[in-house]
Amino acid sequence: MPINAGHEYFEVEKKYLAAKNLEEKIYWLEELIRKAPKHKSSENLLAELKTRLKKFKQKLEKGKKSGKGGKKGIRKEGFQCVLVGKTNSGKSCLLGKLTNAFSKVSRNVYTTRGPVVGSMNYQGVKAQIVDLPSIDGKDFDYNLTHTADCLLIVVENVEDVKEVEKELRKVSGKKIIVFNKSDKVLNRRKLEATLKSKRFNFVIVSCLSGEGLEDLKLKILESMEVIRIYTKEPGKEKNKDPVVLPIGSTVKDVAETIYKGFSKRVKETRLTGPSGKFSKQKVGLKHKLKDLDIVEFIGD
């Protein structure tokens, strides 16, 4: 237990303890080290955290060298997007910008030889992002394109869209065209008009400058078709992390996420947010919620 640790440290610690895979543990452990107090009485804590981080990174590297995490090792966790594109389209760079994962970036062709997994956390919602090997290379894995919830088709020019989609013609699921390297586009207005005329669901980004990355994250969030509901205890602030549920969920669905059977103990529910008419409106368990609603339960 750290001495004089701030609130932010404990919030990160909760996320670290809830991490579901090694990549997530490494990410949140690095955040813990950043948030940990820096004084003499915390030296042992920092040393312990850094030792643990070193072991995790060694374990991750060992797993990669032994072939773990290859085609059979990708475990789908929640909503999954896969990055698909030709060699040197910028997929690996995008994975690094969107998630906590690292995928080798190089000017050489076919740098990515196997799937690389990362976790994107955007506005309280997590999504698994997988960088696949180049679609025009021998290591490309079609299996993951069939099981993914959304395909992020990364291209450098309009001609590549047709070429990549031809390879994915048997793949169902949502698709977002990610036009990368916008910093090299001479006529952006013409490009946008062309993409709109073809009725693409698209976003224009630059991995190098960061342009459009927030728009891409929002596109991914919208494709998930979920709502974020915040719970709160009477007399306290709302919880920092939302409950993420499918669109159309009710107050009862939120109550059951606290623990099974909790909805039967709810005496009164007060709601503030888009689905309500006024602040702290009393609603029933069947009330349908909207994104960013705040729900306050009063139990027995």
C-alpha positions as CSV (number, residue, x, y, z in Angstrom):
1,M,0.0,0.0,0.0
2,P,1.6,3.3,-1.1
3,I,2.2,6.1,1.4
4,N,0.3,9.3,0.6
5,A,-0.9,8.0,-2.8
6,G,-3.4,10.2,-4.5
7,H,-6.9,9.3,-5.8
8,E,-5.6,8.9,-9.3
9,Y,-3.2,6.1,-8.2
10,F,-6.0,4.0,-6.7
11,E,-8.2,4.5,-9.8
12,V,-5.3,3.2,-12.0
13,E,-4.7,0.4,-9.5
14,K,-8.3,-0.8,-9.9
15,K,-7.9,-1.0,-13.7
16,Y,-4.6,-2.8,-13.3
17,L,-6.2,-5.4,-11.1
18,A,-9.1,-5.8,-13.6
19,A,-6.7,-6.3,-16.6
20,K,-7.6,-9.4,-18.6
21,N,-4.4,-10.0,-20.5
22,L,-0.7,-9.4,-20.3
23,E,-0.7,-6.4,-22.6
24,E,-3.3,-4.6,-20.5
25,K,-1.4,-5.4,-17.3
26,I,1.8,-3.9,-18.7
27,Y,-0.1,-0.8,-19.8
28,W,-1.7,-0.1,-16.4
29,L,1.4,-1.1,-14.5
30,E,3.3,1.6,-16.4
31,E,0.5,4.0,-15.5
32,L,0.8,3.0,-11.8
33,I,4.5,3.8,-11.9
34,R,3.7,7.2,-13.3
35,K,1.0,7.9,-10.7
36,A,2.9,6.5,-7.7
37,P,4.3,9.1,-5.1
38,K,7.9,9.9,-5.6
39,H,9.5,10.2,-2.2
40,K,11.8,8.2,0.1
41,S,9.1,6.2,1.8
42,S,7.7,5.0,-1.6
43,E,11.1,3.8,-2.9
44,N,10.3,0.1,-2.1
45,L,6.9,0.4,-3.8
46,L,8.4,1.8,-6.9
47,A,11.1,-0.8,-7.0
48,E,8.5,-3.6,-6.6
49,L,6.4,-2.2,-9.4
50,K,9.3,-1.8,-11.8
51,T,10.5,-5.4,-11.1
52,R,7.0,-6.7,-11.8
53,L,6.9,-4.6,-15.0
54,K,10.2,-6.1,-16.2
55,K,9.0,-9.6,-15.6
56,F,5.8,-9.0,-17.5
57,K,7.6,-7.6,-20.5
58,Q,10.1,-10.5,-20.5
59,K,7.1,-12.9,-20.3
60,L,5.4,-11.1,-23.2
61,E,8.6,-11.2,-25.3
62,K,9.1,-14.9,-24.5
63,G,5.6,-15.7,-25.7
64,K,6.1,-13.9,-29.0
65,K,9.4,-15.8,-29.7
66,S,7.8,-19.2,-28.9
67,G,4.9,-18.5,-31.3
68,K,2.2,-17.8,-28.7
69,G,-0.3,-15.2,-29.7
70,G,-0.4,-16.4,-33.3
71,K,-3.4,-17.4,-35.3
72,K,-4.7,-19.8,-32.7
73,G,-3.8,-17.5,-29.8
74,I,-6.1,-14.6,-30.5
75,R,-8.9,-14.6,-27.9
76,K,-11.7,-12.3,-28.7
77,E,-12.5,-10.0,-25.8
78,G,-15.6,-7.9,-26.1
79,F,-16.0,-5.8,-29.2
80,Q,-13.2,-6.6,-31.7
81,C,-11.9,-4.5,-34.7
82,V,-9.2,-5.7,-37.1
83,L,-6.9,-3.5,-39.1
84,V,-6.8,-4.6,-42.7
85,G,-4.7,-3.1,-45.5
86,K,-1.9,-3.5,-48.0
87,T,1.7,-3.4,-46.9
88,N,3.0,-0.1,-45.6
89,S,-0.5,1.4,-45.4
90,G,0.2,2.4,-41.8
91,K,-1.7,-0.2,-39.9
92,S,1.0,-0.8,-37.3
93,C,1.4,2.9,-36.6
94,L,-2.4,3.2,-36.2
95,L,-2.4,0.3,-33.7
96,G,0.2,2.1,-31.6
97,K,-1.8,5.4,-31.6
98,L,-5.2,3.7,-30.9
99,T,-4.1,1.3,-28.2
100,N,-1.4,0.3,-25.6
101,A,0.1,-2.2,-28.0
102,F,3.3,-2.0,-30.1
103,S,3.5,-3.3,-33.6
104,K,6.8,-3.0,-35.5
105,V,6.8,-0.1,-37.9
106,S,9.1,-0.2,-40.9
107,R,9.5,1.1,-44.4
108,N,10.2,-2.5,-45.4
109,V,7.3,-4.5,-46.8
110,Y,5.4,-7.2,-44.9
111,T,6.9,-6.2,-41.5
112,T,3.9,-7.6,-39.6
113,R,4.1,-11.4,-39.7
114,G,1.4,-12.3,-37.2
115,P,-1.6,-10.6,-35.5
116,V,-0.8,-8.0,-32.9
117,V,-3.4,-7.3,-30.3
118,G,-4.1,-4.1,-28.4
119,S,-6.8,-2.6,-26.2
120,M,-8.4,0.8,-26.9
121,N,-10.1,2.6,-24.1
122,Y,-12.1,5.6,-25.3
123,Q,-14.6,7.5,-23.2
124,G,-15.0,4.7,-20.8
125,V,-15.5,2.0,-23.5
126,K,-13.0,-0.7,-24.4
127,A,-12.4,-2.3,-27.8
128,Q,-9.9,-4.9,-28.8
129,I,-7.9,-3.8,-31.9
130,V,-6.0,-6.4,-33.9
131,D,-3.3,-5.5,-36.5
132,L,-3.3,-8.2,-39.2
133,P,-0.5,-8.9,-41.6
134,S,-0.7,-7.3,-45.0
135,I,-3.7,-8.5,-47.0
136,D,-1.4,-8.9,-50.0
137,G,1.1,-11.1,-48.1
138,K,1.2,-14.8,-47.3
139,D,0.7,-14.3,-43.6
140,F,-2.8,-12.8,-43.8
141,D,-5.4,-14.5,-41.7
142,Y,-8.9,-14.5,-43.1
143,N,-10.4,-16.3,-40.1
144,L,-10.2,-13.2,-37.9
145,T,-11.9,-11.0,-40.5
146,H,-15.0,-13.3,-40.3
147,T,-15.2,-13.2,-36.5
148,A,-14.4,-9.5,-36.0
149,D,-17.2,-7.1,-35.3
150,C,-15.7,-4.3,-37.4
151,L,-13.1,-4.1,-40.1
152,L,-10.8,-1.0,-40.2
153,I,-9.7,-0.9,-43.9
154,V,-6.5,1.2,-44.0
155,V,-5.7,2.7,-47.4
156,E,-3.4,5.4,-48.9
157,N,-5.5,6.1,-52.0
158,V,-9.0,5.5,-53.3
159,E,-7.9,2.8,-55.7
160,D,-6.7,0.6,-52.8
161,V,-10.3,0.5,-51.4
162,K,-11.7,-1.5,-54.3
163,E,-8.7,-3.8,-54.3
164,V,-8.9,-4.6,-50.5
165,E,-12.7,-4.9,-50.6
166,K,-12.4,-7.4,-53.4
167,E,-10.4,-9.6,-51.1
168,L,-13.0,-9.2,-48.4
169,R,-16.1,-9.7,-50.5
170,K,-17.2,-12.8,-48.5
171,V,-16.7,-11.0,-45.2
172,S,-19.8,-9.6,-43.5
173,G,-19.7,-7.1,-40.7
174,K,-19.2,-3.4,-40.3
175,K,-16.5,-1.6,-42.3
176,I,-14.8,1.7,-41.8
177,I,-12.5,3.1,-44.5
178,V,-9.5,4.6,-42.8
179,F,-7.8,6.9,-45.3
180,N,-4.3,7.2,-43.8
181,K,-1.4,9.7,-44.5
182,S,-3.7,12.7,-45.0
183,D,-0.6,14.9,-44.6
184,K,0.4,13.8,-48.1
185,V,-3.0,14.7,-49.7
186,L,-2.8,17.7,-52.0
187,N,-6.6,18.2,-52.4
188,R,-8.5,17.2,-49.3
189,R,-11.8,18.6,-50.4
190,K,-11.7,16.6,-53.7
191,L,-10.8,13.4,-51.7
192,E,-13.7,13.9,-49.3
193,A,-16.1,14.4,-52.2
194,T,-14.9,11.3,-53.9
195,L,-15.3,9.1,-50.8
196,K,-18.7,10.5,-50.1
197,S,-19.8,9.9,-53.7
198,K,-18.9,6.2,-53.3
199,R,-21.0,6.2,-50.0
200,F,-18.1,4.9,-47.9
201,N,-18.2,5.0,-44.2
202,F,-14.8,6.7,-43.9
203,V,-12.5,8.9,-41.8
204,I,-9.4,10.7,-43.0
205,V,-6.4,10.5,-40.6
206,S,-2.7,11.0,-40.3
207,C,-0.9,8.6,-38.0
208,L,2.2,10.8,-38.0
209,S,0.4,14.2,-37.2
210,G,-2.5,12.7,-35.2
211,E,-5.1,14.3,-37.4
212,G,-8.4,12.5,-37.4
213,L,-7.5,10.0,-34.7
214,E,-10.2,11.2,-32.4
215,D,-12.7,11.0,-35.2
216,L,-11.6,7.4,-35.8
217,K,-12.1,6.5,-32.2
218,L,-15.5,8.0,-32.2
219,K,-16.4,6.1,-35.4
220,I,-15.4,2.9,-33.6
221,L,-17.4,3.8,-30.6
222,E,-20.5,4.5,-32.7
223,S,-20.1,1.2,-34.5
224,M,-20.3,-0.7,-31.2
225,E,-23.9,0.4,-30.7
226,V,-23.6,0.7,-27.0
227,I,-24.6,3.3,-24.3
228,R,-22.6,4.5,-21.3
229,I,-24.6,4.7,-18.1
230,Y,-23.1,6.2,-14.9
231,T,-24.3,5.0,-11.5
232,K,-24.1,7.0,-8.3
233,E,-24.8,6.5,-4.6
234,P,-27.2,9.0,-2.9
235,G,-25.3,12.1,-1.7
236,K,-22.1,11.2,-3.7
237,E,-20.6,12.0,-7.1
238,K,-21.3,9.7,-10.0
239,N,-18.9,6.8,-10.6
240,K,-16.0,7.6,-12.8
241,D,-16.3,4.6,-15.0
242,P,-19.6,3.9,-16.9
243,V,-21.6,0.7,-17.2
244,V,-21.5,-0.2,-20.9
245,L,-24.6,-1.8,-22.2
246,P,-26.3,-2.4,-25.6
247,I,-28.6,0.3,-27.0
248,G,-32.2,-0.2,-25.7
249,S,-31.1,-1.4,-22.2
250,T,-33.2,-0.6,-19.2
251,V,-32.8,0.5,-15.6
252,K,-33.2,-3.1,-14.6
253,D,-30.2,-4.1,-16.8
254,V,-28.0,-1.6,-15.0
255,A,-29.1,-2.8,-11.6
256,E,-28.3,-6.4,-12.5
257,T,-24.7,-5.4,-13.5
258,I,-24.1,-4.4,-9.8
259,Y,-24.9,-7.9,-8.8
260,K,-27.5,-10.5,-9.8
261,G,-30.8,-10.0,-8.1
262,F,-30.0,-6.4,-7.1
263,S,-33.0,-5.1,-9.2
264,K,-35.4,-6.8,-6.7
265,R,-34.0,-4.8,-3.9
266,V,-34.4,-1.4,-5.6
267,K,-37.0,0.7,-3.9
268,E,-36.6,3.8,-6.0
269,T,-34.5,5.0,-9.0
270,R,-33.7,8.6,-9.8
271,L,-32.4,9.5,-13.2
272,T,-30.6,12.5,-14.6
273,G,-29.7,12.6,-18.3
274,P,-30.9,12.5,-21.9
275,S,-33.7,9.9,-21.3
276,G,-35.2,11.9,-18.5
277,K,-37.5,15.0,-18.5
278,F,-35.8,16.7,-15.6
279,S,-33.0,16.1,-13.1
280,K,-33.4,13.3,-10.6
281,Q,-36.6,12.1,-12.2
282,K,-38.2,9.0,-10.6
283,V,-38.3,6.1,-13.1
284,G,-39.2,2.4,-13.1
285,L,-37.0,-0.6,-13.8
286,K,-38.5,-0.8,-17.4
287,H,-37.4,2.7,-18.3
288,K,-35.2,2.7,-21.4
289,L,-31.9,4.5,-21.1
290,K,-29.9,6.7,-23.4
291,D,-26.2,7.3,-23.6
292,L,-24.7,9.3,-20.7
293,D,-27.7,8.8,-18.4
294,I,-26.9,8.9,-14.6
295,V,-28.8,6.4,-12.5
296,E,-29.1,6.6,-8.7
297,F,-30.5,3.6,-6.9
298,I,-32.1,3.6,-3.5
299,G,-32.4,0.1,-2.1
300,D,-33.8,-1.5,1.0
